[in-house]
Amino acid sequence: MRTTMSIDDDLLVAAKRRAAALGVSISEVLNRALRRGLDEPDRIHPPGRTITFGGAPGTGLSDAELRAWTIRLDDEYFTKKLQ
């Protein structure tokens, strides 16, 4: 079924990349993602505490490094989930 909807630009770019990587259509990527999202029960997590540990100066990741690392892990995770 065809429909028109608004998708955030960053999500569309990610969907296009995933589709190209998997050799499937963007529609297939979006349908799989939507099915996964609708199949999972709604999760309500109680607020928790964040425990931090001090480290030596210069041992942390910069914002850019952390963002790149997170994107890479997300891509690996979702590529495995789509297969």
Buried (B, 14 or more C-beta within 10 A) or exposed (E): EEEEEEEEEEEEEBBEEBBEEBEBEBEBBBEBBEEEEEEEEEEEEEEEEEEEEEEEEEEEEEEEEEEEEEEEEEBEEBEEEBE
